[in-house]
Amino acid sequence: MDAPSGGGLGGADPQLQRFIEVETQKQRFQQLVHQMTELCWEKCMDKPGPKLDSRAETCFVNCVERFIDTSQFILNRLEQTQKSKSAFSESLSD
Amino acid sequence: MESGFGSDFGSDFGSGGGGGGKLDPGLIMEQVKVQIAVANAQELLQRMTDKCFRKCIGKPGGALDNSEQKCIAMCMDRYMDAWNTVSRAYNSRLQRERANM
């Protein structure tokens, strides 16, 4: 995972430095939760009822897992594509 | 959505690190945490409003009728349930990934 370099804040308190890194990571997590909740709501929720039934709950859990899988799949394939001799644009036309 | 960080940050760094300056880093950190929490709450509210409006309001009438209000109330609770479920699931996945490294 990319971390912000310390040099950019030259001379700043290392405690603040650490704080920023931690909070930035926390925010990344929060943002993804917001995004996945929104996406998965579309896929998993029909009519809002008095409680979240187990089918919907399972759907949400699966949705999160598959989203992460998709993200990893895309990164891996991109990496493979760039390693191989063929140009990137060629494989996009698959 | 406002970032909430503002321009105050820049001047605080210039006033010297550690406890000697007039601005306590601990205080800055607390204020930043509050601003982050507020921003997150705003984000949650914004998305919740969007989703629940879509689910609960058909053809917009002259006012929100009883069924619409009930729907919105339930929707809010379900959205929170969903958010918490997603948060837990994501957290579990991250732990698993870390354990596999």
N, CA and C atoms of all chains as a GROMACS GRO file, in nm:
protein
  585
    1MET      N    1   0.086  -0.120   0.000
    1MET     CA    2   0.000   0.000   0.000
    1MET      C    3   0.088   0.124   0.000
    2ASP      N    4   0.051   0.225  -0.074
    2ASP     CA    5   0.138   0.343  -0.080
    2ASP      C    6   0.120   0.427   0.045
    3ALA      N    7   0.227   0.469   0.105
    3ALA     CA    8   0.222   0.553   0.224
    3ALA      C    9   0.280   0.689   0.188
    4PRO      N   10   0.227   0.796   0.247
    4PRO     CA   11   0.280   0.929   0.215
    4PRO      C   12   0.424   0.941   0.263
    5SER      N   13   0.511   0.999   0.183
    5SER     CA   14   0.652   1.010   0.221
    5SER      C   15   0.666   1.115   0.329
    6GLY      N   16   0.761   1.094   0.418
    6GLY     CA   17   0.778   1.187   0.530
    6GLY      C   18   0.840   1.318   0.487
    7GLY      N   19   0.913   1.315   0.374
    7GLY     CA   20   0.989   1.434   0.334
    7GLY      C   21   0.902   1.555   0.304
    8GLY      N   22   0.780   1.532   0.258
    8GLY     CA   23   0.694   1.641   0.216
    8GLY      C   24   0.660   1.738   0.328
    9LEU      N   25   0.666   1.693   0.452
    9LEU     CA   26   0.626   1.779   0.562
    9LEU      C   27   0.746   1.829   0.641
   10GLY      N   28   0.860   1.830   0.579
   10GLY     CA   29   0.991   1.860   0.638
   10GLY      C   30   0.992   1.933   0.770
   11GLY      N   31   1.047   1.875   0.871
   11GLY     CA   32   1.060   1.945   0.998
   11GLY      C   33   0.938   1.927   1.087
   12ALA      N   34   0.837   1.856   1.040
   12ALA     CA   35   0.716   1.842   1.121
   12ALA      C   36   0.737   1.739   1.230
   13ASP      N   37   0.660   1.754   1.332
   13ASP     CA   38   0.657   1.664   1.446
   13ASP      C   39   0.631   1.521   1.400
   14PRO      N   40   0.718   1.424   1.436
   14PRO     CA   41   0.697   1.285   1.396
   14PRO      C   42   0.567   1.226   1.450
   15GLN      N   43   0.524   1.280   1.563
   15GLN     CA   44   0.399   1.232   1.621
   15GLN      C   45   0.281   1.268   1.530
   16LEU      N   46   0.285   1.390   1.478
   16LEU     CA   47   0.182   1.435   1.385
   16LEU      C   48   0.189   1.357   1.255
   17GLN      N   49   0.313   1.331   1.215
   17GLN     CA   50   0.340   1.252   1.096
   17GLN      C   51   0.270   1.118   1.104
   18ARG      N   52   0.293   1.049   1.214
   18ARG     CA   53   0.236   0.917   1.238
   18ARG      C   54   0.084   0.925   1.240
   19PHE      N   55   0.036   1.028   1.308
   19PHE     CA   56  -0.108   1.052   1.320
   19PHE      C   57  -0.171   1.063   1.182
   20ILE      N   58  -0.108   1.140   1.094
   20ILE     CA   59  -0.161   1.159   0.959
   20ILE      C   60  -0.166   1.026   0.883
   21GLU      N   61  -0.060   0.948   0.896
   21GLU     CA   62  -0.057   0.818   0.827
   21GLU      C   63  -0.171   0.729   0.874
   22VAL      N   64  -0.187   0.723   1.005
   22VAL     CA   65  -0.292   0.637   1.062
   22VAL      C   66  -0.430   0.685   1.019
   23GLU      N   67  -0.454   0.815   1.029
   23GLU     CA   68  -0.586   0.868   0.994
   23GLU      C   69  -0.614   0.853   0.845
   24THR      N   70  -0.512   0.869   0.763
   24THR     CA   71  -0.529   0.851   0.618
   24THR      C   72  -0.572   0.709   0.586
   25GLN      N   73  -0.508   0.614   0.653
   25GLN     CA   74  -0.543   0.474   0.632
   25GLN      C   75  -0.686   0.447   0.677
   26LYS      N   76  -0.722   0.503   0.793
   26LYS     CA   77  -0.857   0.486   0.845
   26LYS      C   78  -0.958   0.542   0.746
   27GLN      N   79  -0.926   0.656   0.687
   27GLN     CA   80  -1.017   0.720   0.594
   27GLN      C   81  -1.034   0.638   0.467
   28ARG      N   82  -0.926   0.577   0.421
   28ARG     CA   83  -0.935   0.490   0.304
   28ARG      C   84  -1.034   0.378   0.331
   29PHE      N   85  -1.023   0.320   0.450
   29PHE     CA   86  -1.115   0.214   0.490
   29PHE      C   87  -1.259   0.266   0.489
   30GLN      N   88  -1.281   0.378   0.554
   30GLN     CA   89  -1.415   0.435   0.561
   30GLN      C   90  -1.472   0.462   0.422
   31GLN      N   91  -1.392   0.519   0.336
   31GLN     CA   92  -1.439   0.551   0.201
   31GLN      C   93  -1.482   0.427   0.126
   32LEU      N   94  -1.405   0.321   0.141
   32LEU     CA   95  -1.441   0.197   0.074
   32LEU      C   96  -1.569   0.138   0.131
   33VAL      N   97  -1.586   0.149   0.262
   33VAL     CA   98  -1.711   0.100   0.322
   33VAL      C   99  -1.829   0.178   0.266
   34HIS      N  100  -1.816   0.309   0.257
   34HIS     CA  101  -1.922   0.392   0.199
   34HIS      C  102  -1.954   0.345   0.057
   35GLN      N  103  -1.848   0.328  -0.021
   35GLN     CA  104  -1.865   0.291  -0.161
   35GLN      C  105  -1.929   0.153  -0.177
   36MET      N  106  -1.879   0.056  -0.101
   36MET     CA  107  -1.932  -0.080  -0.111
   36MET      C  108  -2.075  -0.089  -0.058
   37THR      N  109  -2.105  -0.016   0.047
   37THR     CA  110  -2.242  -0.017   0.099
   37THR      C  111  -2.338   0.032  -0.008
   38GLU      N  112  -2.297   0.139  -0.076
   38GLU     CA  113  -2.381   0.194  -0.182
   38GLU      C  114  -2.402   0.094  -0.296
   39LEU      N  115  -2.292   0.035  -0.342
   39LEU     CA  116  -2.299  -0.062  -0.451
   39LEU      C  117  -2.382  -0.184  -0.412
   40CYS      N  118  -2.351  -0.238  -0.295
   40CYS     CA  119  -2.414  -0.362  -0.253
   40CYS      C  120  -2.562  -0.342  -0.217
   41TRP      N  121  -2.595  -0.223  -0.175
   41TRP     CA  122  -2.736  -0.193  -0.149
   41TRP      C  123  -2.818  -0.213  -0.275
   42GLU      N  124  -2.765  -0.169  -0.387
   42GLU     CA  125  -2.834  -0.186  -0.514
   42GLU      C  126  -2.854  -0.332  -0.548
   43LYS      N  127  -2.755  -0.413  -0.514
   43LYS     CA  128  -2.761  -0.555  -0.551
   43LYS      C  129  -2.836  -0.642  -0.452
   44CYS      N  130  -2.840  -0.599  -0.328
   44CYS     CA  131  -2.887  -0.690  -0.223
   44CYS      C  132  -3.018  -0.652  -0.156
   45MET      N  133  -3.059  -0.530  -0.174
   45MET     CA  134  -3.174  -0.480  -0.101
   45MET      C  135  -3.294  -0.465  -0.194
   46ASP      N  136  -3.406  -0.529  -0.159
   46ASP     CA  137  -3.528  -0.503  -0.235
   46ASP      C  138  -3.605  -0.393  -0.166
   47LYS      N  139  -3.702  -0.435  -0.084
   47LYS     CA  140  -3.780  -0.336  -0.011
   47LYS      C  141  -3.731  -0.334   0.134
   48PRO      N  142  -3.701  -0.216   0.188
   48PRO     CA  143  -3.652  -0.212   0.326
   48PRO      C  144  -3.759  -0.264   0.422
   49GLY      N  145  -3.722  -0.366   0.500
   49GLY     CA  146  -3.817  -0.426   0.592
   49GLY      C  147  -3.784  -0.388   0.736
   50PRO      N  148  -3.850  -0.456   0.832
   50PRO     CA  149  -3.825  -0.426   0.974
   50PRO      C  150  -3.688  -0.469   1.022
   51LYS      N  151  -3.626  -0.563   0.948
   51LYS     CA  152  -3.488  -0.597   0.981
   51LYS      C  153  -3.416  -0.651   0.858
   52LEU      N  154  -3.285  -0.661   0.870
   52LEU     CA  155  -3.205  -0.714   0.760
   52LEU      C  156  -3.211  -0.866   0.767
   53ASP      N  157  -3.283  -0.928   0.671
   53ASP     CA  158  -3.294  -1.074   0.680
   53ASP      C  159  -3.162  -1.141   0.643
   54SER      N  160  -3.151  -1.268   0.678
   54SER     CA  161  -3.022  -1.337   0.665
   54SER      C  162  -2.977  -1.348   0.520
   55ARG      N  163  -3.077  -1.354   0.428
   55ARG     CA  164  -3.039  -1.363   0.286
   55ARG      C  165  -2.971  -1.235   0.241
   56ALA      N  166  -3.028  -1.123   0.283
   56ALA     CA  167  -2.970  -0.994   0.247
   56ALA      C  168  -2.832  -0.978   0.313
   57GLU      N  169  -2.822  -1.021   0.437
   57GLU     CA  170  -2.696  -1.010   0.511
   57GLU      C  171  -2.587  -1.090   0.440
   58THR      N  172  -2.621  -1.213   0.401
   58THR     CA  173  -2.526  -1.297   0.328
   58THR      C  174  -2.485  -1.230   0.198
   59CYS      N  175  -2.584  -1.172   0.131
   59CYS     CA  176  -2.557  -1.104   0.005
   59CYS      C  177  -2.456  -0.992   0.024
   60PHE      N  178  -2.475  -0.914   0.131
   60PHE     CA  179  -2.381  -0.805   0.157
   60PHE      C  180  -2.240  -0.857   0.180
   61VAL      N  181  -2.229  -0.962   0.259
   61VAL     CA  182  -2.097  -1.019   0.288
   61VAL      C  183  -2.031  -1.069   0.159
   62ASN      N  184  -2.108  -1.143   0.080
   62ASN     CA  185  -2.055  -1.192  -0.049
   62ASN      C  186  -2.015  -1.077  -0.139
   63CYS      N  187  -2.099  -0.976  -0.138
   63CYS     CA  188  -2.075  -0.860  -0.223
   63CYS      C  189  -1.940  -0.795  -0.191
   64VAL      N  190  -1.912  -0.779  -0.062
   64VAL     CA  191  -1.784  -0.721  -0.021
   64VAL      C  192  -1.669  -0.807  -0.071
   65GLU      N  193  -1.679  -0.937  -0.045
   65GLU     CA  194  -1.573  -1.029  -0.085
   65GLU      C  195  -1.550  -1.025  -0.236
   66ARG      N  196  -1.658  -1.029  -0.312
   66ARG     CA  197  -1.646  -1.029  -0.459
   66ARG      C  198  -1.593  -0.896  -0.509
   67PHE      N  199  -1.626  -0.789  -0.442
   67PHE     CA  200  -1.574  -0.659  -0.483
   67PHE      C  201  -1.423  -0.656  -0.468
   68ILE      N  202  -1.376  -0.704  -0.352
   68ILE     CA  203  -1.231  -0.709  -0.329
   68ILE      C  204  -1.165  -0.802  -0.431
   69ASP      N  205  -1.229  -0.919  -0.454
   69ASP     CA  206  -1.176  -1.012  -0.554
   69ASP      C  207  -1.164  -0.945  -0.690
   70THR      N  208  -1.269  -0.872  -0.728
   70THR     CA  209  -1.269  -0.803  -0.857
   70THR      C  210  -1.153  -0.704  -0.865
   71SER      N  211  -1.137  -0.629  -0.759
   71SER     CA  212  -1.029  -0.531  -0.754
   71SER      C  213  -0.893  -0.598  -0.770
   72GLN      N  214  -0.872  -0.708  -0.699
   72GLN     CA  215  -0.746  -0.780  -0.708
   72GLN      C  216  -0.726  -0.843  -0.845
   73PHE      N  217  -0.834  -0.897  -0.899
   73PHE     CA  218  -0.828  -0.959  -1.030
   73PHE      C  219  -0.781  -0.858  -1.134
   74ILE      N  220  -0.840  -0.740  -1.128
   74ILE     CA  221  -0.807  -0.635  -1.224
   74ILE      C  222  -0.660  -0.595  -1.212
   75LEU      N  223  -0.614  -0.578  -1.089
   75LEU     CA  224  -0.474  -0.541  -1.068
   75LEU      C  225  -0.380  -0.650  -1.120
   76ASN      N  226  -0.413  -0.775  -1.085
   76ASN     CA  227  -0.327  -0.886  -1.129
   76ASN      C  228  -0.320  -0.897  -1.280
   77ARG      N  229  -0.436  -0.889  -1.343
   77ARG     CA  230  -0.440  -0.903  -1.488
   77ARG      C  231  -0.367  -0.790  -1.557
   78LEU      N  232  -0.383  -0.672  -1.504
   78LEU     CA  233  -0.314  -0.555  -1.557
   78LEU      C  234  -0.164  -0.576  -1.550
   79GLU      N  235  -0.119  -0.628  -1.435
   79GLU     CA  236   0.022  -0.653  -1.414
   79GLU      C  237   0.074  -0.756  -1.514
   80GLN      N  238  -0.003  -0.864  -1.531
   80GLN     CA  239   0.036  -0.969  -1.626
   80GLN      C  240   0.043  -0.914  -1.767
   81THR      N  241  -0.058  -0.837  -1.800
   81THR     CA  242  -0.066  -0.781  -1.934
   81THR      C  243   0.055  -0.695  -1.966
   82GLN      N  244   0.096  -0.617  -1.868
   82GLN     CA  245   0.208  -0.528  -1.892
   82GLN      C  246   0.340  -0.604  -1.895
   83LYS      N  247   0.345  -0.718  -1.823
   83LYS     CA  248   0.468  -0.797  -1.825
   83LYS      C  249   0.489  -0.864  -1.960
   84SER      N  250   0.378  -0.910  -2.020
   84SER     CA  251   0.390  -0.986  -2.145
   84SER      C  252   0.432  -0.895  -2.260
   85LYS      N  253   0.476  -0.956  -2.370
   85LYS     CA  254   0.530  -0.880  -2.482
   85LYS      C  255   0.424  -0.797  -2.552
   86SER      N  256   0.300  -0.853  -2.560
   86SER     CA  257   0.196  -0.782  -2.637
   86SER      C  258   0.164  -0.650  -2.570
   87ALA      N  259   0.127  -0.554  -2.656
   87ALA     CA  260   0.094  -0.419  -2.606
   87ALA      C  261  -0.033  -0.423  -2.524
   88PHE      N  262  -0.046  -0.332  -2.433
   88PHE     CA  263  -0.162  -0.322  -2.344
   88PHE      C  264  -0.291  -0.308  -2.424
   89SER      N  265  -0.286  -0.226  -2.527
   89SER     CA  266  -0.408  -0.196  -2.603
   89SER      C  267  -0.458  -0.319  -2.677
   90GLU      N  268  -0.365  -0.409  -2.714
   90GLU     CA  269  -0.407  -0.530  -2.784
   90GLU      C  270  -0.497  -0.615  -2.694
   91SER      N  271  -0.452  -0.632  -2.570
   91SER     CA  272  -0.528  -0.721  -2.482
   91SER      C  273  -0.661  -0.659  -2.439
   92LEU      N  274  -0.673  -0.528  -2.453
   92LEU     CA  275  -0.798  -0.462  -2.417
   92LEU      C  276  -0.908  -0.498  -2.515
   93SER      N  277  -0.869  -0.535  -2.634
   93SER     CA  278  -0.968  -0.566  -2.737
   93SER      C  279  -1.016  -0.710  -2.727
   94ASP      N  280  -0.973  -0.784  -2.618
   94ASP     CA  281  -1.018  -0.923  -2.601
   94ASP      C  282  -1.168  -0.934  -2.585
   95MET      N  283  -1.861   1.813  -0.080
   95MET     CA  284  -1.841   1.793   0.065
   95MET      C  285  -1.712   1.862   0.105
   96GLU      N  286  -1.719   1.948   0.204
   96GLU     CA  287  -1.599   2.022   0.244
   96GLU      C  288  -1.498   1.926   0.305
   97SER      N  289  -1.370   1.956   0.286
   97SER     CA  290  -1.268   1.867   0.338
   97SER      C  291  -1.253   1.882   0.487
   98GLY      N  292  -1.282   2.001   0.539
   98GLY     CA  293  -1.274   2.019   0.683
   98GLY      C  294  -1.134   2.038   0.734
   99PHE      N  295  -1.033   2.025   0.649
   99PHE     CA  296  -0.897   2.042   0.698
   99PHE      C  297  -0.859   2.189   0.698
  100GLY      N  298  -0.903   2.263   0.598
  100GLY     CA  299  -0.884   2.407   0.596
  100GLY      C  300  -0.740   2.448   0.585
  101SER      N  301  -0.718   2.574   0.603
  101SER     CA  302  -0.584   2.627   0.588
  101SER      C  303  -0.512   2.635   0.722
  102ASP      N  304  -0.581   2.603   0.831
  102ASP     CA  305  -0.520   2.615   0.963
  102ASP      C  306  -0.399   2.524   0.977
  103PHE      N  307  -0.407   2.412   0.912
  103PHE     CA  308  -0.302   2.312   0.922
  103PHE      C  309  -0.164   2.370   0.889
  104GLY      N  310  -0.160   2.445   0.779
  104GLY     CA  311  -0.031   2.496   0.730
  104GLY      C  312   0.040   2.581   0.831
  105SER      N  313  -0.033   2.671   0.893
  105SER     CA  314   0.031   2.763   0.987
  105SER      C  315   0.074   2.692   1.114
  106ASP      N  316   0.002   2.588   1.152
  106ASP     CA  317   0.038   2.515   1.274
  106ASP      C  318   0.172   2.446   1.261
  107PHE      N  319   0.201   2.395   1.143
  107PHE     CA  320   0.328   2.326   1.125
  107PHE      C  321   0.445   2.421   1.138
  108GLY      N  322   0.422   2.546   1.095
  108GLY     CA  323   0.531   2.642   1.097
  108GLY      C  324   0.568   2.688   1.237
  109SER      N  325   0.478   2.670   1.332
  109SER     CA  326   0.502   2.726   1.464
  109SER      C  327   0.593   2.640   1.551
  110GLY      N  328   0.661   2.545   1.492
  110GLY     CA  329   0.758   2.464   1.566
  110GLY      C  330   0.696   2.339   1.626
  111GLY      N  331   0.766   2.230   1.613
  111GLY     CA  332   0.709   2.103   1.659
  111GLY      C  333   0.720   2.089   1.811
  112GLY      N  334   0.658   1.992   1.864
  112GLY     CA  335   0.668   1.965   2.007
  112GLY      C  336   0.580   2.054   2.091
  113GLY      N  337   0.596   2.048   2.218
  113GLY     CA  338   0.502   2.115   2.308
  113GLY      C  339   0.534   2.261   2.335
  114GLY      N  340   0.650   2.310   2.285
  114GLY     CA  341   0.690   2.446   2.322
  114GLY      C  342   0.604   2.555   2.260
  115GLY      N  343   0.556   2.532   2.135
  115GLY     CA  344   0.479   2.634   2.065
  115GLY      C  345   0.344   2.654   2.130
  116LYS      N  346   0.275   2.761   2.086
  116LYS     CA  347   0.147   2.790   2.151
  116LYS      C  348   0.039   2.692   2.109
  117LEU      N  349   0.064   2.613   2.004
  117LEU     CA  350  -0.038   2.518   1.961
  117LEU      C  351   0.003   2.376   1.994
  118ASP      N  352  -0.080   2.312   2.072
  118ASP     CA  353  -0.056   2.177   2.121
  118ASP      C  354  -0.092   2.076   2.013
  119PRO      N  355   0.005   1.993   1.970
  119PRO     CA  356  -0.024   1.893   1.866
  119PRO      C  357  -0.138   1.801   1.906
  120GLY      N  358  -0.148   1.772   2.034
  120GLY     CA  359  -0.255   1.686   2.082
  120GLY      C  360  -0.391   1.746   2.052
  121LEU      N  361  -0.400   1.878   2.070
  121LEU     CA  362  -0.525   1.948   2.045
  121LEU      C  363  -0.559   1.946   1.895
  122ILE      N  364  -0.454   1.968   1.814
  122ILE     CA  365  -0.474   1.964   1.669
  122ILE      C  366  -0.529   1.828   1.628
  123MET      N  367  -0.467   1.723   1.682
  123MET     CA  368  -0.508   1.587   1.645
  123MET      C  369  -0.653   1.562   1.684
  124GLU      N  370  -0.690   1.609   1.802
  124GLU     CA  371  -0.829   1.590   1.844
  124GLU      C  372  -0.926   1.663   1.752
  125GLN      N  373  -0.891   1.785   1.716
  125GLN     CA  374  -0.976   1.863   1.628
  125GLN      C  375  -0.990   1.798   1.491
  126VAL      N  376  -0.878   1.747   1.441
  126VAL     CA  377  -0.881   1.679   1.311
  126VAL      C  378  -0.970   1.556   1.317
  127LYS      N  379  -0.957   1.480   1.426
  127LYS     CA  380  -1.040   1.360   1.440
  127LYS      C  381  -1.188   1.396   1.438
  128VAL      N  382  -1.222   1.504   1.505
  128VAL     CA  383  -1.362   1.548   1.507
  128VAL      C  384  -1.408   1.584   1.366
  129GLN      N  385  -1.324   1.659   1.295
  129GLN     CA  386  -1.360   1.700   1.159
  129GLN      C  387  -1.377   1.580   1.067
  130ILE      N  388  -1.290   1.482   1.084
  130ILE     CA  389  -1.301   1.360   1.004
  130ILE      C  390  -1.432   1.288   1.036
  131ALA      N  391  -1.465   1.280   1.163
  131ALA     CA  392  -1.588   1.213   1.203
  131ALA      C  393  -1.710   1.285   1.144
  132VAL      N  394  -1.706   1.416   1.147
  132VAL     CA  395  -1.817   1.495   1.091
  132VAL      C  396  -1.829   1.469   0.941
  133ALA      N  397  -1.716   1.468   0.872
  133ALA     CA  398  -1.718   1.444   0.728
  133ALA      C  399  -1.775   1.307   0.695
  134ASN      N  400  -1.739   1.208   0.775
  134ASN     CA  401  -1.791   1.073   0.753
  134ASN      C  402  -1.941   1.065   0.777
  135ALA      N  403  -1.986   1.133   0.880
  135ALA     CA  404  -2.129   1.135   0.910
  135ALA      C  405  -2.205   1.201   0.795
  136GLN      N  406  -2.150   1.307   0.741
  136GLN     CA  407  -2.213   1.376   0.629
  136GLN      C  408  -2.222   1.287   0.507
  137GLU      N  409  -2.114   1.215   0.482
  137GLU     CA  410  -2.110   1.124   0.368
  137GLU      C  411  -2.216   1.016   0.383
  138LEU      N  412  -2.224   0.959   0.502
  138LEU     CA  413  -2.321   0.854   0.529
  138LEU      C  414  -2.463   0.906   0.508
  139LEU      N  415  -2.489   1.023   0.562
  139LEU     CA  416  -2.622   1.083   0.551
  139LEU      C  417  -2.660   1.110   0.406
  140GLN      N  418  -2.563   1.159   0.332
  140GLN     CA  419  -2.589   1.192   0.192
  140GLN      C  420  -2.627   1.068   0.113
  141ARG      N  421  -2.551   0.960   0.130
  141ARG     CA  422  -2.580   0.838   0.057
  141ARG      C  423  -2.710   0.773   0.103
  142MET      N  424  -2.732   0.777   0.234
  142MET     CA  425  -2.854   0.721   0.290
  142MET      C  426  -2.976   0.794   0.235
  143THR      N  427  -2.969   0.924   0.230
  143THR     CA  428  -3.080   1.004   0.178
  143THR      C  429  -3.107   0.967   0.033
  144ASP      N  430  -3.002   0.955  -0.045
  144ASP     CA  431  -3.015   0.920  -0.185
  144ASP      C  432  -3.085   0.785  -0.201
  145LYS      N  433  -3.033   0.684  -0.130
  145LYS     CA  434  -3.088   0.548  -0.143
  145LYS      C  435  -3.232   0.541  -0.096
  146CYS      N  436  -3.261   0.604   0.016
  146CYS     CA  437  -3.394   0.593   0.073
  146CYS      C  438  -3.497   0.675  -0.005
  147PHE      N  439  -3.452   0.782  -0.064
  147PHE     CA  440  -3.543   0.856  -0.151
  147PHE      C  441  -3.582   0.770  -0.270
  148ARG      N  442  -3.483   0.702  -0.328
  148ARG     CA  443  -3.510   0.616  -0.442
  148ARG      C  444  -3.604   0.503  -0.407
  149LYS      N  445  -3.583   0.442  -0.290
  149LYS     CA  446  -3.664   0.326  -0.250
  149LYS      C  447  -3.806   0.364  -0.211
  150CYS      N  448  -3.820   0.478  -0.148
  150CYS     CA  449  -3.945   0.507  -0.077
  150CYS      C  450  -4.037   0.609  -0.143
  151ILE      N  451  -3.981   0.693  -0.225
  151ILE     CA  452  -4.065   0.796  -0.286
  151ILE      C  453  -4.090   0.762  -0.432
  152GLY      N  454  -4.219   0.740  -0.466
  152GLY     CA  455  -4.253   0.712  -0.604
  152GLY      C  456  -4.269   0.844  -0.677
  153LYS      N  457  -4.393   0.871  -0.712
  153LYS     CA  458  -4.421   1.000  -0.776
  153LYS      C  459  -4.432   1.102  -0.664
  154PRO      N  460  -4.347   1.204  -0.664
  154PRO     CA  461  -4.348   1.299  -0.552
  154PRO      C  462  -4.480   1.374  -0.543
  155GLY      N  463  -4.542   1.364  -0.424
  155GLY     CA  464  -4.670   1.430  -0.400
  155GLY      C  465  -4.649   1.566  -0.336
  156GLY      N  466  -4.755   1.617  -0.276
  156GLY     CA  467  -4.747   1.748  -0.215
  156GLY      C  468  -4.682   1.748  -0.079
  157ALA      N  469  -4.673   1.627  -0.021
  157ALA     CA  470  -4.608   1.611   0.109
  157ALA      C  471  -4.568   1.465   0.124
  158LEU      N  472  -4.488   1.435   0.226
  158LEU     CA  473  -4.453   1.295   0.253
  158LEU      C  474  -4.568   1.230   0.328
  159ASP      N  475  -4.632   1.129   0.268
  159ASP     CA  476  -4.741   1.067   0.342
  159ASP      C  477  -4.688   0.966   0.444
  160ASN      N  478  -4.781   0.909   0.523
  160ASN     CA  479  -4.742   0.820   0.633
  160ASN      C  480  -4.660   0.700   0.588
  161SER      N  481  -4.704   0.637   0.480
  161SER     CA  482  -4.632   0.518   0.433
  161SER      C  483  -4.491   0.554   0.388
  162GLU      N  484  -4.477   0.669   0.326
  162GLU     CA  485  -4.345   0.713   0.282
  162GLU      C  486  -4.255   0.738   0.403
  163GLN      N  487  -4.310   0.802   0.504
  163GLN     CA  488  -4.231   0.830   0.624
  163GLN      C  489  -4.189   0.702   0.692
  164LYS      N  490  -4.281   0.606   0.700
  164LYS     CA  491  -4.248   0.477   0.764
  164LYS      C  492  -4.139   0.407   0.685
  165CYS      N  493  -4.154   0.413   0.554
  165CYS     CA  494  -4.056   0.349   0.467
  165CYS      C  495  -3.918   0.411   0.487
  166ILE      N  496  -3.913   0.544   0.491
  166ILE     CA  497  -3.786   0.613   0.509
  166ILE      C  498  -3.722   0.575   0.643
  167ALA      N  499  -3.803   0.569   0.749
  167ALA     CA  500  -3.752   0.533   0.881
  167ALA      C  501  -3.691   0.393   0.878
  168MET      N  502  -3.763   0.298   0.819
  168MET     CA  503  -3.711   0.162   0.811
  168MET      C  504  -3.586   0.157   0.725
  169CYS      N  505  -3.591   0.231   0.616
  169CYS     CA  506  -3.480   0.234   0.523
  169CYS      C  507  -3.352   0.284   0.592
  170MET      N  508  -3.367   0.387   0.673
  170MET     CA  509  -3.252   0.441   0.745
  170MET      C  510  -3.188   0.334   0.832
  171ASP      N  511  -3.273   0.261   0.907
  171ASP     CA  512  -3.221   0.156   0.995
  171ASP      C  513  -3.154   0.045   0.914
  172ARG      N  514  -3.216   0.009   0.803
  172ARG     CA  515  -3.158  -0.098   0.720
  172ARG      C  516  -3.027  -0.054   0.658
  173TYR      N  517  -3.021   0.073   0.622
  173TYR     CA  518  -2.896   0.123   0.563
  173TYR      C  519  -2.784   0.117   0.664
  174MET      N  520  -2.814   0.153   0.789
  174MET     CA  521  -2.714   0.143   0.896
  174MET      C  522  -2.673  -0.002   0.916
  175ASP      N  523  -2.771  -0.094   0.916
  175ASP     CA  524  -2.740  -0.237   0.928
  175ASP      C  525  -2.645  -0.279   0.815
  176ALA      N  526  -2.680  -0.235   0.695
  176ALA     CA  527  -2.599  -0.271   0.578
  176ALA      C  528  -2.457  -0.216   0.594
  177TRP      N  529  -2.449  -0.091   0.634
  177TRP     CA  530  -2.319  -0.026   0.652
  177TRP      C  531  -2.234  -0.103   0.752
  178ASN      N  532  -2.294  -0.139   0.863
  178ASN     CA  533  -2.221  -0.214   0.966
  178ASN      C  534  -2.178  -0.353   0.917
  179THR      N  535  -2.269  -0.417   0.843
  179THR     CA  536  -2.235  -0.549   0.788
  179THR      C  537  -2.115  -0.538   0.692
  180VAL      N  538  -2.122  -0.439   0.604
  180VAL     CA  539  -2.013  -0.418   0.508
  180VAL      C  540  -1.882  -0.387   0.582
  181SER      N  541  -1.890  -0.304   0.682
  181SER     CA  542  -1.772  -0.265   0.758
  181SER      C  543  -1.707  -0.388   0.823
  182ARG      N  544  -1.790  -0.471   0.885
  182ARG     CA  545  -1.740  -0.594   0.948
  182ARG      C  546  -1.678  -0.687   0.844
  183ALA      N  547  -1.749  -0.707   0.734
  183ALA     CA  548  -1.702  -0.799   0.631
  183ALA      C  549  -1.569  -0.751   0.573
  184TYR      N  550  -1.560  -0.623   0.549
  184TYR     CA  551  -1.437  -0.567   0.492
  184TYR      C  552  -1.322  -0.583   0.590
  185ASN      N  553  -1.350  -0.555   0.716
  185ASN     CA  554  -1.249  -0.569   0.819
  185ASN      C  555  -1.198  -0.713   0.827
  186SER      N  556  -1.291  -0.809   0.826
  186SER     CA  557  -1.253  -0.951   0.830
  186SER      C  558  -1.162  -0.985   0.713
  187ARG      N  559  -1.203  -0.936   0.595
  187ARG     CA  560  -1.125  -0.965   0.476
  187ARG      C  561  -0.983  -0.909   0.488
  188LEU      N  562  -0.971  -0.788   0.538
  188LEU     CA  563  -0.840  -0.727   0.555
  188LEU      C  564  -0.754  -0.807   0.652
  189GLN      N  565  -0.815  -0.854   0.762
  189GLN     CA  566  -0.741  -0.934   0.860
  189GLN      C  567  -0.691  -1.061   0.794
  190ARG      N  568  -0.778  -1.123   0.715
  190ARG     CA  569  -0.742  -1.247   0.647
  190ARG      C  570  -0.627  -1.225   0.551
  191GLU      N  571  -0.634  -1.115   0.477
  191GLU     CA  572  -0.528  -1.084   0.381
  191GLU      C  573  -0.394  -1.065   0.453
  192ARG      N  574  -0.401  -0.995   0.567
  192ARG     CA  575  -0.279  -0.970   0.644
  192ARG      C  576  -0.223  -1.099   0.699
  193ALA      N  577  -0.311  -1.188   0.744
  193ALA     CA  578  -0.266  -1.316   0.799
  193ALA      C  579  -0.198  -1.401   0.693
  194ASN      N  580  -0.242  -1.384   0.567
  194ASN     CA  581  -0.185  -1.464   0.459
  194ASN      C  582  -0.052  -1.413   0.407
  195MET      N  583  -0.019  -1.291   0.444
  195MET     CA  584   0.105  -1.232   0.388
  195MET      C  585   0.228  -1.305   0.437
   0.00000   0.00000   0.00000
